[in-house]
């Protein structure tokens, strides 16, 4: 106990000498931190020998904090030191990242890890920082009820356990955050891939549409040319048919003319024949006789 008293005196002298440094909390807050850390060490030290061994820390982590991985947490607390004294715990706390947390860090921890965002306004108004966490962890002088004005027993217990966890073992492991970031990254990559695929598919489809339209225009042009050729062929055929009809009509007329000429010749021939076969009149005979007489 004399050694502990001597340590208190040395810490007080050091605080008086460096208390004016920038960023250092007031002396009363340092005293509260020191007292809270001492109380926390006493909670873990079951046999009251002034040293915290691996077995005691594992039991405390499993029973009080409710962590199934008690050995993992205990290893993180002890590191290479099998037994931790109060002075070593205090020194470890002074070097902890959580010890230097600002009010903004505390609000983030309260909302995301503790999930008690309903008290964010109170923590902000009171400017709760990392220096207050040991007092919250052990509820020194009923800090949670008196200062923070939290009356809900479940909320007080949850806040105290979570504060005790980060005071002893440091900030929470960002495993869940990593998983969330990984999931978000994978989803982002998938979105990029889908977007690129959609753009590629659209370009490919547009090219196919353009090719189809170009082929359609070529086919339409060929069809128009074919229609023109067909019309020309039909016109030529009609002209040939007209010329054939005219030629047939001309031939028919020629044939008719020939027939008429042939008929006229036959009629003339018939008339000649008839004329030669007709008997001569007496007058004609007399004339002929008279001519023959001399």
BALUMVEX-693948 format. One record per atom (N, C-alpha, C): residue in one letter; x, y, z. Coordinates in steps of 0.001 Angstrom, whole numbers, padded with zeros to 6 digits, always signed. Layout:
REM residues N
aXYZ...
END
This chain:
REM residues 294
x+000826-001206+000000x+000000+000000+000000x+000856+001250+000000x+002021+001192+000676x+002912+002359+000710x+003413+002671-000687x+003640+001601-001457x+004096+001816-002833x+003027+002524-003663x+001758+002135-003435x+000653+002786-004151x+000537+004243-003755x+000693+004540-002456x+000624+005936-001996x+001744+006757-002607x+002950+006156-002650x+004080+006852-003262x+003796+007138-004740x+003147+006161-005389x+002823+006356-006810x+001826+007494-006979x+000830+007561-006100x-000135+008666-006151x+000562+010006-006029x+001510+010102-005083x+002236+011369-004866x+003028+011737-006111x+003690+010748-006724x+004486+011020-007916x+003600+011470-009081x+002460+010822-009202x+001548+011212-010281x+001025+012615-010063x+000695+012957-008804x+000207+014299-008501x+001258+015353-008811x+002517+015065-008432x+003592+016014-008725x+003777+016191-010227x+003690+015087-010948x+003854+015188-012406x+002721+015978-013032x+001517+015759-012547x+000377+016492-013082x+000484+017979-012785x+000979+018316-011603x+001147+019726-011276x+002195+020384-012168x+003210+019595-012579x+004291+020177-013366x+003927+020327-014830x+003069+019440-015339x+002733+019481-016770x+001271+019800-017003x+000560+020213-015996x-000879+020453-016133x-001194+021598-017048x-000239+022505-017239x-000498+023661-018076x-000268+023376-019553x+000179+022150-019907x+000418+021838-021311x-000886+021846-022083x-000781+022162-023369x-001973+022225-024214x-002565+020845-024383x-003886+020769-024305x-004576+019505-024496x-004675+018671-023248x-004046+019025-022147x-004114+018228-020919x-005388+018577-020164x-006066+017589-019612x-007286+017861-018848x-006949+018495-017504x-007944+019074-016837x-007701+019646-015506x-007239+018584-014510x-006645+019046-013423x-006106+018127-012415x-007192+017270-011793x-008377+017866-011581x-009463+017102-010975x-009887+015951-011872x-009894+016187-013189x-010259+015125-014131x-009206+014031-014129x-007937+014432-014003x-006868+013439-013929x-007034+012582-012676x-007383+013209-011600x-007614+012458-010362x-008775+011479-010532x-009822+011934-011211x-010964+011051-011432x-010571+009872-012324x-009766+010172-013348x-009281+009086-014203x-008459+008079-013406x-007552+008595-012592x-006676+007734-011805x-007483+006853-010866x-008469+007469-010222x-009313+006717-009289x-010125+005654-010028x-010646+006021-011200x-011460+005084-011972x-010625+003906-012465x-009399+004167-012928x-008531+003092-013397x-008167+002161-012242x-007940+002766-011057x-007633+001948-009882x-008818+001047-009522x-010023+001616-009605x-011221+000811-009320x-011381-000307-010341x-011083-000001-011601x-011200-001005-012651x-010186-002129-012441x-008975-001772-012020x-007978-002792-011744x-008414-003672-010575x-009050-003035-009589x-009536-003800-008451x-010654-004759-008820x-011479-004375-009810x-012549-005265-010254x-011987-006530-010900x-010890-006388-011613x-010304-007540-012286x-009442-008386-011344x-008891-007777-010330x-007986-008481-009418x-008808-009213-008357x-009143-010464-008628x-010002-011214-007713x-009292-011557-006399x-008037-011945-006474x-007349-012366-005244x-006696-011203-004482x-006882-009994-005002x-006409-008778-004324x-004907-008812-004028x-004139-009361-004951x-002692-009382-004751x-001989-008220-005446x-002780-007313-006029x-002202-006163-006703x-001745-006436-008118x-001964-007655-008603x-001551-008017-009953x-002700-008732-010657x-002820-008399-011913x-003876-008998-012732x-003245-010045-013644x-003571-011325-013386x-002981-012384-014195x-003937-012787-015322x-003496-013683-016170x-004251-014091-017351x-005577-014746-016973x-005544-015575-015966x-006755-016277-015564x-007818-015298-015087x-007426-014315-014303x-008379-013327-013789x-008969-012485-014916x-008137-012081-015859x-008647-011262-016965x-009579-012070-017864x-009249-013341-018074x-010119-014182-018901x-011479-014381-018240x-011481-014652-016949x-012748-014812-016236x-013578-013530-016273x-012906-012389-016105x-013618-011116-016101x-014212-010824-017484x-013426-011085-018512x-013915-010829-019875x-015107-011716-020198x-015050-012975-019791x-016133-013901-020101x-017380-013633-019285x-017209-013368-017982x-018364-013223-017090x-018937-011810-017098x-018080-010816-016936x-018563-009441-016789x-018855-008773-018135x-017952-008951-019098x-018126-008290-020387x-018921-009131-021371x-019058-010416-021079x-019874-011277-021939x-019246-011599-023275x-017893-011615-023331x-017205-011948-024573x-016860-013431-024570x-017306-014185-025570x-016939-015605-025623x-015458-015812-025907x-014851-014857-026642x-013427-014985-026951x-012600-014350-025839x-012739-014875-024617x-012046-014295-023472x-010539-014358-023598x-010016-015457-024150x-008565-015595-024278x-008005-014577-025256x-008734-014329-026349x-008258-013361-027338x-008199-011959-026743x-009234-011591-026032x-009244-010275-025386x-008164-010193-024309x-008009-011260-023559x-007001-011263-022506x-005590-011134-023073x-005339-011810-024180x-004027-011688-024833x-003784-010263-025311x-004821-009622-025787x-004679-008234-026229x-004370-007309-025064x-004938-007609-023894x-004690-006787-022710x-003297-007038-022149x-002926-008291-022024x-001649-008628-021389x-000462-008480-022339x-000706-008807-023617x+000407-008838-024572x+001464-009819-024069x+002657-009313-023718x+003717-010201-023226x+003853-010180-021704x+002966-009458-021046x+003029-009314-019592x+002002-010252-018960x+002484-011255-018227x+001566-012227-017637x+000796-011664-016458x+001315-010665-015805x+000627-010028-014671x+000734-008515-014827x-000401-007840-014628x-000469-006399-014841x-000745-005722-013501x+000115-004797-013136x-000101-004014-011923x-000956-002802-012251x-001381-002120-011194x-002184-000910-011384x-001396+000148-012147x-000121+000300-011834x+000695+001305-012503x+000824+000986-014006x+000982-000292-014326x+001091-000674-015723x-000228-000446-016458x-001330-000706-015787x-002637-000461-016398x-002843+001027-016630x-002421+001850-015665x-002541+003300-015821x-001666+003801-016970x-000466+003299-017048x+000429+003707-018132x-000114+003273-019494x-000681+002071-019546x-001273+001589-020793x-002462+002455-021202x-003243+002871-020210x-004381+003738-020510x-003919+005097-021036x-002861+005626-020478x-002356+006926-020921x-001887+006878-022376x-001405+005722-022805x-000928+005581-024175x-002022+005134-025143x-003166+004825-024599x-004242+004303-025443x-004787+005369-026389x-005212+004907-027544x-005839+005818-028518x-007153+006362-027978x-007882+005540-027249x-009178+005952-026710x-009019+007092-025703x-007895+007118-024988x-007647+008159-023994x-007656+009548-024631x-007318+009621-025918x-007244+010911-026614x-008456+011171-027503x-009491+010405-027322x-010683+010622-028120x-011293+011988-027828x-011785+012624-028887x-012490+013895-028752x-013979+013627-028552x-014708+014706-028356x-016150+014557-028193x-016789+013972-029451x-016251+014330-030602x-016779+013784-031852x-016560+012279-031922x-015388+011821-031481x-015122+010377-031462x-016054+009659-030497x-016297+010271-029355x-017196+009676-028359x-018611+009567-028923x-019068+010594-029635x-020416+010562-030211x-020523+009471-031272x-019479+009312-032059x-019484+008246-033061x-019536+006875-032393x-018726+006690-031361x-018740+005424-030610x-020097+005180-029962x-020694+006224-029408x-021985+006096-028732x-023081+005684-029710x-023034+006205-030922x-024076+005910-031899x-023858+004566-032590x-022613+004271-032954x-022354+003075-033763x-022074+001822-032945x-021336+001957-031847x-020939+000792-031063x-021889+000530-029890x-022191+001561-029152x-023089+001401-027996x-024542+001378-028440x-024829+002056-029558x-026192+002145-030093x-027141+002804-029113x-026660+003903-028533x-027489+004713-027633x-027432+006170-028098x-027811+006376-029335x-027749+007722-029909x-028726+008691-029246x-029651+008168-028451x-030612+009047-027776x-029925+009953-026743x-028687+009596-026352x-027958+010413-025376x-026862+011254-026041x-026886+011332-027355x-025840+012082-028059x-025863+013553-027686x-027041+014112-027556x-027140+015537-027214x-026562+015808-025833x-026835+014912-024879x-026291+015075-023526x-024769+014987-023536x-024215+014007-024245x-022760+013850-024335x-022122+015062-025009x-022837+015629-025968x-022289+016791-026668x-022325+018028-025778x-023410+018213-025067x-023514+019370-024177x-022488+019314-023051x-022250+018120-022509x-021283+017958-021420x-019848+017824-021922x-019668+017779-023256x-018341+017666-023869x-017587+016447-023308x-018256+015303-023361x-017649+014065-022884x-016554+013634-023856x-015362+013370-023340x-014226+012952-024162x-013693+011615-023652x-012553+011216-024219x-011959+009958-023800x-011537+009942-022342x-011261+011111-021739x-010853+011169-020340x-011969+010739-019392x-013223+010828-019840x-014350+010467-018985x-014686+008982-019046x-014121+008255-019983x-014505+006850-020170x-014221+005958-018963x-013074+006093-018266x-012881+005270-017065x-013954+005502-016015x-014372+006763-015821x-015433+007053-014855x-016748+006440-015283x-017019+006426-016603x-018232+005782-017112x-018133+004272-016953x-016924+003723-017157x-016740+002272-017086x-017057+001733-015701x-016564+002390-014663x-016794+001899-013294x-017910+002665-012609x-018512+003610-013346x-019579+004458-012784x-019124+005104-011479x-017958+005715-011542x-017374+006338-010355x-018277+007450-009848x-018570+007401-008544x-019434+008387-007892x-020742+008577-008658x-021234+007429-009127x-022501+007422-009872x-022482+008470-011004x-021376+008441-011757x-021181+009397-012854x-022299+009305-013889x-022744+008072-014174x-023766+007883-015213x-025098+008476-014784x-025474+008261-013493x-026752+008775-013023x-026703+010276-012743x-025649+010714-012087x-025598+012105-011615x-025225+013063-012729x-024171+012729-013473x-023676+013650-014504x-024418+013468-015822x-024522+012225-016265x-025143+011972-017560x-026662+011915-017492x-027213+011806-016287x-028665+011803-016073x-029349+010631-016797x-028698+009464-016796x-029289+008281-017427x-029947+007453-016339x-031257+007299-016428x-032014+006594-015387x-032338+005149-015763x-032300+004839-017056x-032613+003486-017507x-031491+002534-017080x-031856+001493-016321x-030845+000562-015783x-030149-000196-016910x-030911-000645-017894x-030314-001386-018997x-029339-000509-019784x-029711+000743-019983x-028832+001654-020705x-027571+001958-019900x-027719+002083-018589x-026544+002344-017742x-025581+001156-017791x-026143-000049-017697x-025298-001248-017735x-024598-001398-019080x-025350-001198-020143x-024776-001332-021482x-023674-000309-021708x-023913+000934-021295x-022910+001988-021469x-021664+001699-020650x-021842+001213-019417x-020707+000921-018547x-019866-000233-019099x-020531-001293-019581x-019805-002454-020112x-019028-002080-021370x-019659-001318-022255x-018976-000926-023481x-017804+000006-023188x-017956+000899-022227x-016858+001782-021857x-015712+000994-021233x-016049+000020-020400x-015030-000834-019787x-014261-001614-020855x-014978-002039-021880x-014357-002804-022961x-013294-001984-023685x-013627-000754-024079x-012656+000032-024857x-011550+000601-023967x-011820+000810-022673x-010753+001269-021780x-009696+000183-021623x-010127-001064-021468x-009188-002165-021266x-008534-002630-022567x-009325-002710-023636x-008836-003366-024848x-008694-002425-026046x-008914-001162-025847x-008736-000224-026941x-009978-000088-027798x-009850+000644-028877x-011012+000878-029741x-011531-000415-030335x-012805-000462-030672x-013396-001694-031211x-012737-002090-032521x-012671-003382-032704x-012070-003911-033927x-012957-003567-035114x-012394-002945-036128x-013223-002503-037264x-013524-003626-038245x-013725-004842-037706x-013970-005976-038589x-015252-005796-039372x-016317-005372-038680x-017591-005186-039351x-017492-004083-040393x-016742-003039-040034x-016564-001949-040982x-015838-002429-042226x-014813-003289-042015x-014099-003828-043156x-015023-004642-044042x-015857-005463-043397x-016787-006259-044176x-017759-005373-044939x-018245-004337-044287x-019150-003412-044962x-018452-002733-046130x-017222-002291-045879x-016468-001646-046957x-016228-002620-048101x-015907-003878-047746x-015673-004878-048791x-016945-005130-049602x-018073-005238-048890x-019343-005457-049584x-019683-004277-050480x-019502-003073-049944x-019769-001869-050745x-018856-001823-051967x-017573-002190-051753x-016618-002189-052866x-017022-003204-053931x-017412-004412-053473x-017833-005439-054428x-019072-004990-055193x-020033-004412-054473x-021245-003921-055135x-020918-002807-056117x-019982-001950-055721x-019578-000852-056614x-018931-001411-057890x-018057-002414-057706x-017405-003026-058867x-018444-003707-059759x-019411-004394-059127x-020464-005033-059909x-021281-004010-060681x-021565-002889-060032x-022311-001826-060724x-021522-001297-061916x-020203-001116-061717x-019363-000649-062821x-019371-001660-063957x-019242-002962-063598x-019244-004002-064620x-020583-004027-065363x-021677-003951-064611x-022990-003947-065245x-023176-002720-066127x-022661-001578-065658x-022764-000359-066453x-021965-000494-067750x-020738-001016-067631x-019921-001216-068833x-020572-002219-069779x-021135-003299-069203x-021827-004280-070038x-023020-003657-070738x-023766-002816-070004x-024930-002154-070603x-024496-001220-071738x-023405-000474-071505x-022905+000424-072560x-022445-000378-073765x-021685-001461-073505x-021211-002312-074604x-022385-002930-075353x-023363-003434-074593x-024529-004053-075222x-025302-003024-076048x-025404-001822-075520x-026110-000760-076253x-025368-000414-077545x-024031-000281-077446x-023243+000020-078644x-023354-001104-079670x-023256-002345-079156x-023368-003493-080061x-024745-003541-080716x-025768-003304-079926x-027125-003298-080467x-027309-002174-081472x-026739-001006-081153x-026844+000123-082069x-026146-000175-083390x-024982-000834-083307x-024279-001216-084533x-025118-002189-085361x-025717-003159-084672x-026555-004120-085389x-027750-003423-086031x-028329-002471-085316x-029458-001719-085873x-029014-000913-087086x-027831-000273-086966x-027313+000502-088094x-027055-000396-089295x-026456-001575-089046x-026221-002521-090137x-027536-002979-090763x-028515-003239-089911x-029822-003663-090407x-030466-002572-091255x-030373-001333-090775x-030936-000218-091540x-030207-000040-092866x-028860-000189-092826x-028092-000063-094059x-028472-001164-095049x-028593-002395-094539x-029015-003489-095403x-030431-003266-095930x-031274-002723-095059x-032650-002438-095490x-032663-001406-096607x-031800-000383-096468x-031725+000624-097524x-031200+000014-098832x-030201-000877-098710x-029679-001545-099914x-030763-002410-100546x-031461-003171-099704x-032533-004021-100224x-033644-003191-100863x-033954-002071-100221x-034992-001204-100764x-034562-000634-102116x-033276-000255-102213x-032762+000269-103466x-032809-000792-104561x-032366-002015-104212x-032406-003104-105184x-033834-003444-105584x-034745-003382-104583x-036144-003666-104886x-036721-002615-105821x-036367-001349-105573x-036840-000284-106463x-036290-000481-107877x-034993-000842-107963x-034419-001096-109275x-035101-002274-109950x-035386-003310-109151x-036071-004474-109709x-037471-004110-110194x-038155-003249-109409x-039480-002797-109819x-039397-002007-111130x-038387-001138-111232x-038227-000368-112457x-037975-001284-113654x-037071-002278-113447x-036795-003220-114519x-038038-004001-114896x-038824-004382-113870x-040053-005122-114145x-041041-004261-114919x-041143-002990-114521x-042034-002080-115248x-041556-001901-116700x-040225-001729-116842x-039692-001588-118185x-039952-002840-119010x-039778-004006-118399x-040024-005259-119096x-041486-005386-119503x-042381-004979-118553x-043806-005014-118872x-044147-004054-120010x-043552-002847-119960x-043802-001881-121032x-043286-002410-122361x-042067-003008-122329x-041532-003558-123565x-042412-004684-124089x-042889-005514-123191x-043760-006615-123589x-045058-006096-124183x-045595-005038-123519x-046827-004445-124054x-046576-003853-125439x-045419-003186-125597x-045104-002624-126909x-044963-003714-127957x-044295-004819-127570x-044164-005933-128512x-045522-006506-128876x-046361-006647-127852x-047706-007144-128140x-048450-006187-129060x-048315-004859-128820x-048971-003876-129698x-048438-003949-131110x-047108-004054-131240x-046524-004168-132566x-046968-005451-133234x-047069-006524-132450x-047544-007795-133027x-048971-007683-133520x-049797-007007-132745x-051189-006825-133174x-051241-005969-134422x-050465-004866-134450x-050461-004022-135642x-049960-004802-136859x-048882-005596-136658x-048357-006394-137757x-049393-007411-138220x-050098-007999-137234x-051147-008954-137603x-052257-008287-138378x-052620-007078-137928x-053654-006333-138636x-053185-005994-140046x-051902-005607-140166x-051370-005299-141513x-051369-006524-142396x-050940-007621-141836x-050963-008855-142611x-052374-009217-143031x-053313-009013-142109x-054708-009319-142421x-055217-008442-143548x-054819-007155-143477x-055233-006240-144543x-054606-006651-145871x-053298-007001-145812x-052640-007447-147049x-053315-008687-147594x-053624-009634-146669x-054305-010843-147098x-055653-010525-147708x-056357-009596-147065x-057663-009191-147601x-057498-008559-148978x-056473-007701-149074x-056229-007055-150369x-055911-008107-151426x-055076-009058-151023x-054749-010122-151967x-055987-010908-152337x-056781-011192-151344x-058025-011929-151626x-058935-011144-152550x-059063-009850-152247x-059912-009001-153094x-059350-008938-154512x-057987-008808-154585x-057377-008778-155938x-057581-010082-156669x-057433-011172-155928x-057635-012478-156517x-059078-012638-156980x-060003-012142-156146x-061422-012216-156516x-061691-011393-157770x-061077-010176-157782x-061284-009320-158965x-060726-009991-160206x-059558-010606-160069x-058983-011297-161215x-059857-012447-161635x-060354-013163-160665x-061233-014290-160997x-062495-013795-161667x-063017-012654-161174x-064235-012107-161770x-063955-011668-163214x-062764-011000-163366x-062421-010588-164732x-062260-011807-165631x-061585-012827-165076x-061400-014047-165865x-062731-014688-166184x-063602-014685-165227x-064941-015245-165476x-065695-014423-166527x-065536-013104-166394x-066233-012240-167368x-065678-012452-168764x-064357-012691-168886x-063769-012921-170191x-064281-014241-170743x-064240-015220-169878x-064733-016500-170334x-066193-016404-170800x-066951-015749-170079x-068363-015593-170416x-068530-014830-171717x-067677-013871-171914x-067751-013052-173123x-067373-013891-174337x-066376-014718-174232x-065964-015549-175350x-066991-016627-175634x-067635-017086-174692x-068606-018153-174894x-069953-017635-175363x-070239-016338-175373x-071550-015786-175758x-071654-015861-177317x-072852-016333-178013x-073002-016411-179499x-073054-015025-180152x-072565-014977-181405x-072506-013671-182105x-073889-013315-182627x-074215-012090-182695x-075482-011600-183216x-075463-011650-184757x-076709-011648-185463x-076758-011734-186931x-076024-010590-187583x-076144-009439-187013x-075492-008281-187612x-074013-008482-187634x-073558-009055-186559x-072101-009259-186510x-071711-010272-187564x-072535-011350-187698x-072241-012360-188663x-072268-011835-190070x-073257-010964-190382x-073374-010376-191719x-072122-009570-192010x-071734-008795-191027x-070513-007957-191224x-069325-008828-191496x-069327-009924-190828x-068162-010786-190985x-068200-011420-192385x-069438-011782-192821x-069554-012402-194103x-069197-011425-195191x-069741-010176-195024x-069442-009148-195998x-067967-008923-196080x-067334-008963-194992x-065869-008730-195002x-065182-009898-195661x-065714-011074-195510x-065078-012229-196089x-065413-012343-197593x-066471-011686-198073x-066889-011834-199446x-065859-011324-200431x-065406-010167-200359x-064449-009732-201367x-063250-010589-201300
END
